[in-house]
Structures are given as structure tokens and as C-alpha cells.
Amino acid sequence: TVWAALLYSAFGPGMLADILQQQGQTKVSSAAEANVLLSLEPVFAALLAFTLLGEVISTRETMGGGLILMAALLATSGSGEDSQNEDDVKVEDLDVLEHLPSDQLR
């Protein structure tokens, strides 16, 4: 029975949840939004524990969840704008070979 529990925990919550999470991330428009959604995992876990299991959520946990929600809202407030700054460097703009001494190019 120990092996059955080990296999269940490896395939159920382990592998299956990871595959579903990765598939869900591909449906989100940007990496920033996916990161914000993933950071909300403890909030969703607390809400489900309260709803499904009747867990009591402390004031401290409620305040922590509120801080996470505020951070998520703050992080996504500028997500519609172009996030590239003029100081950002693109890979195409790098001319690495120009800056190397000629003896290092051999």
C-alpha cells in the first residue's frame, strides 16, 4: 500500500498537476501575467481550504492574502503597455564579434 500511495502522489498531484499548469500557462498572453497567476496560488489554496474543508483563516493569513492580491494588481496595472525600455538591449543589436580582439577570433 505504501507503493500505491507513492505512485498516486507522483502521478496525481505531482505529474498531472504540473502538466495541467504548463498547459494553462500557454493560454495566458504574457509571461508577466502567468507569473502573477502563479503567485496567487497560496490565495487560491486558502480559499479552497476554507470553502471545501472548513478551515479557519486567521487574520494574519487574510492580511497576507490581501498583500498578495494587491501586489498582483499592481504588477498587472501596466501590462497593456509596451514593456520595452529604450535602455533594453535586444539580442539582434549585440555585435559581439566587433568588440573582440582579432587574435581571439581564431
ChimeraX commands (.cxc) that place a marker at each C-alpha (Angstrom):
marker #1 position 0.00,0.00,0.00 radius 0.5
marker #1 position 2.98,2.28,0.51 radius 0.5
marker #1 position 3.94,1.88,-3.16 radius 0.5
marker #1 position 0.39,2.65,-4.24 radius 0.5
marker #1 position 0.38,5.85,-2.19 radius 0.5
marker #1 position 3.80,6.79,-3.62 radius 0.5
marker #1 position 2.66,6.19,-7.19 radius 0.5
marker #1 position -0.56,8.11,-6.61 radius 0.5
marker #1 position 1.28,11.10,-5.18 radius 0.5
marker #1 position 3.81,11.05,-8.02 radius 0.5
marker #1 position 1.29,10.81,-10.85 radius 0.5
marker #1 position -1.75,12.56,-9.38 radius 0.5
marker #1 position -0.75,15.78,-7.66 radius 0.5
marker #1 position 2.80,15.66,-8.99 radius 0.5
marker #1 position 2.97,14.97,-12.71 radius 0.5
marker #1 position -0.64,15.61,-13.71 radius 0.5
marker #1 position -0.85,18.93,-11.88 radius 0.5
marker #1 position 2.44,20.05,-13.42 radius 0.5
marker #1 position 1.28,19.18,-16.95 radius 0.5
marker #1 position -2.03,20.97,-16.47 radius 0.5
marker #1 position -0.25,24.02,-15.06 radius 0.5
marker #1 position 2.09,24.19,-18.04 radius 0.5
marker #1 position -0.81,23.87,-20.48 radius 0.5
marker #1 position -2.65,26.63,-18.66 radius 0.5
marker #1 position 0.38,28.90,-18.82 radius 0.5
marker #1 position 0.44,28.61,-22.61 radius 0.5
marker #1 position -3.06,30.09,-22.70 radius 0.5
marker #1 position -2.01,33.25,-20.82 radius 0.5
marker #1 position -0.96,36.13,-23.05 radius 0.5
marker #1 position 2.32,37.06,-21.37 radius 0.5
marker #1 position 4.93,35.68,-19.01 radius 0.5
marker #1 position 4.22,38.51,-16.58 radius 0.5
marker #1 position 0.55,37.55,-16.32 radius 0.5
marker #1 position 1.46,33.88,-15.88 radius 0.5
marker #1 position 3.84,34.86,-13.08 radius 0.5
marker #1 position 1.13,36.87,-11.34 radius 0.5
marker #1 position -1.34,33.99,-11.61 radius 0.5
marker #1 position 1.21,31.58,-10.17 radius 0.5
marker #1 position 1.92,33.94,-7.30 radius 0.5
marker #1 position -1.77,33.76,-6.39 radius 0.5
marker #1 position -1.51,30.03,-5.67 radius 0.5
marker #1 position -1.45,30.44,-1.86 radius 0.5
marker #1 position -4.53,32.67,-2.04 radius 0.5
marker #1 position -6.43,30.07,-4.07 radius 0.5
marker #1 position -5.25,27.31,-1.72 radius 0.5
marker #1 position -6.52,29.21,1.33 radius 0.5
marker #1 position -9.87,29.95,-0.34 radius 0.5
marker #1 position -10.33,26.31,-1.34 radius 0.5
marker #1 position -9.33,25.13,2.14 radius 0.5
marker #1 position -11.91,27.49,3.62 radius 0.5
marker #1 position -14.62,26.54,1.13 radius 0.5
marker #1 position -14.10,22.79,0.83 radius 0.5
marker #1 position -12.56,21.80,4.16 radius 0.5
marker #1 position -13.97,24.42,6.51 radius 0.5
marker #1 position -10.50,25.64,7.51 radius 0.5
marker #1 position -10.39,28.74,9.66 radius 0.5
marker #1 position -8.33,31.53,8.09 radius 0.5
marker #1 position -6.54,33.73,10.60 radius 0.5
marker #1 position -6.26,37.50,10.44 radius 0.5
marker #1 position -2.60,37.19,9.60 radius 0.5
marker #1 position -3.36,34.85,6.68 radius 0.5
marker #1 position -6.10,37.20,5.44 radius 0.5
marker #1 position -3.69,40.14,5.53 radius 0.5
marker #1 position -1.04,38.12,3.70 radius 0.5
marker #1 position -3.54,37.14,1.02 radius 0.5
marker #1 position -4.57,40.78,0.69 radius 0.5
marker #1 position -0.94,41.79,0.21 radius 0.5
marker #1 position -0.52,39.16,-2.48 radius 0.5
marker #1 position -3.67,40.37,-4.27 radius 0.5
marker #1 position -2.52,43.99,-4.06 radius 0.5
marker #1 position 0.90,43.03,-5.47 radius 0.5
marker #1 position -0.76,41.12,-8.30 radius 0.5
marker #1 position -2.97,44.09,-9.15 radius 0.5
marker #1 position 0.00,46.44,-9.00 radius 0.5
marker #1 position 2.12,44.17,-11.19 radius 0.5
marker #1 position -0.56,43.89,-13.87 radius 0.5
marker #1 position -1.64,47.52,-13.85 radius 0.5
marker #1 position 0.84,48.39,-16.61 radius 0.5
marker #1 position 0.66,45.12,-18.51 radius 0.5
marker #1 position -1.10,46.68,-21.51 radius 0.5
marker #1 position 1.79,48.99,-22.21 radius 0.5
marker #1 position 4.89,48.15,-24.20 radius 0.5
marker #1 position 7.31,46.98,-21.56 radius 0.5
marker #1 position 10.46,47.53,-23.61 radius 0.5
marker #1 position 12.52,50.46,-22.41 radius 0.5
marker #1 position 14.92,52.34,-24.61 radius 0.5
marker #1 position 17.73,51.05,-22.37 radius 0.5
marker #1 position 16.79,47.41,-23.02 radius 0.5
marker #1 position 19.18,45.58,-25.30 radius 0.5
marker #1 position 17.94,43.18,-27.96 radius 0.5
marker #1 position 19.99,40.17,-28.95 radius 0.5
marker #1 position 19.95,41.36,-32.57 radius 0.5
marker #1 position 21.61,44.62,-31.50 radius 0.5
marker #1 position 24.64,42.90,-29.98 radius 0.5
marker #1 position 27.72,42.95,-32.17 radius 0.5
marker #1 position 29.90,40.76,-30.01 radius 0.5
marker #1 position 32.47,39.95,-32.67 radius 0.5
marker #1 position 33.23,43.62,-33.33 radius 0.5
marker #1 position 34.45,44.13,-29.78 radius 0.5
marker #1 position 36.72,41.08,-29.56 radius 0.5
marker #1 position 40.41,41.45,-30.30 radius 0.5
marker #1 position 41.32,39.87,-33.64 radius 0.5
marker #1 position 43.54,37.25,-32.00 radius 0.5
marker #1 position 40.51,35.83,-30.13 radius 0.5
marker #1 position 38.53,35.28,-33.33 radius 0.5
marker #1 position 40.69,32.34,-34.46 radius 0.5
marker link #1:1,2 radius 0.2
marker link #1:2,3 radius 0.2
marker link #1:3,4 radius 0.2
marker link #1:4,5 radius 0.2
marker link #1:5,6 radius 0.2
marker link #1:6,7 radius 0.2
marker link #1:7,8 radius 0.2
marker link #1:8,9 radius 0.2
marker link #1:9,10 radius 0.2
marker link #1:10,11 radius 0.2
marker link #1:11,12 radius 0.2
marker link #1:12,13 radius 0.2
marker link #1:13,14 radius 0.2
marker link #1:14,15 radius 0.2
marker link #1:15,16 radius 0.2
marker link #1:16,17 radius 0.2
marker link #1:17,18 radius 0.2
marker link #1:18,19 radius 0.2
marker link #1:19,20 radius 0.2
marker link #1:20,21 radius 0.2
marker link #1:21,22 radius 0.2
marker link #1:22,23 radius 0.2
marker link #1:23,24 radius 0.2
marker link #1:24,25 radius 0.2
marker link #1:25,26 radius 0.2
marker link #1:26,27 radius 0.2
marker link #1:27,28 radius 0.2
marker link #1:28,29 radius 0.2
marker link #1:29,30 radius 0.2
marker link #1:30,31 radius 0.2
marker link #1:31,32 radius 0.2
marker link #1:32,33 radius 0.2
marker link #1:33,34 radius 0.2
marker link #1:34,35 radius 0.2
marker link #1:35,36 radius 0.2
marker link #1:36,37 radius 0.2
marker link #1:37,38 radius 0.2
marker link #1:38,39 radius 0.2
marker link #1:39,40 radius 0.2
marker link #1:40,41 radius 0.2
marker link #1:41,42 radius 0.2
marker link #1:42,43 radius 0.2
marker link #1:43,44 radius 0.2
marker link #1:44,45 radius 0.2
marker link #1:45,46 radius 0.2
marker link #1:46,47 radius 0.2
marker link #1:47,48 radius 0.2
marker link #1:48,49 radius 0.2
marker link #1:49,50 radius 0.2
marker link #1:50,51 radius 0.2
marker link #1:51,52 radius 0.2
marker link #1:52,53 radius 0.2
marker link #1:53,54 radius 0.2
marker link #1:54,55 radius 0.2
marker link #1:55,56 radius 0.2
marker link #1:56,57 radius 0.2
marker link #1:57,58 radius 0.2
marker link #1:58,59 radius 0.2
marker link #1:59,60 radius 0.2
marker link #1:60,61 radius 0.2
marker link #1:61,62 radius 0.2
marker link #1:62,63 radius 0.2
marker link #1:63,64 radius 0.2
marker link #1:64,65 radius 0.2
marker link #1:65,66 radius 0.2
marker link #1:66,67 radius 0.2
marker link #1:67,68 radius 0.2
marker link #1:68,69 radius 0.2
marker link #1:69,70 radius 0.2
marker link #1:70,71 radius 0.2
marker link #1:71,72 radius 0.2
marker link #1:72,73 radius 0.2
marker link #1:73,74 radius 0.2
marker link #1:74,75 radius 0.2
marker link #1:75,76 radius 0.2
marker link #1:76,77 radius 0.2
marker link #1:77,78 radius 0.2
marker link #1:78,79 radius 0.2
marker link #1:79,80 radius 0.2
marker link #1:80,81 radius 0.2
marker link #1:81,82 radius 0.2
marker link #1:82,83 radius 0.2
marker link #1:83,84 radius 0.2
marker link #1:84,85 radius 0.2
marker link #1:85,86 radius 0.2
marker link #1:86,87 radius 0.2
marker link #1:87,88 radius 0.2
marker link #1:88,89 radius 0.2
marker link #1:89,90 radius 0.2
marker link #1:90,91 radius 0.2
marker link #1:91,92 radius 0.2
marker link #1:92,93 radius 0.2
marker link #1:93,94 radius 0.2
marker link #1:94,95 radius 0.2
marker link #1:95,96 radius 0.2
marker link #1:96,97 radius 0.2
marker link #1:97,98 radius 0.2
marker link #1:98,99 radius 0.2
marker link #1:99,100 radius 0.2
marker link #1:100,101 radius 0.2
marker link #1:101,102 radius 0.2
marker link #1:102,103 radius 0.2
marker link #1:103,104 radius 0.2
marker link #1:104,105 radius 0.2
marker link #1:105,106 radius 0.2
view
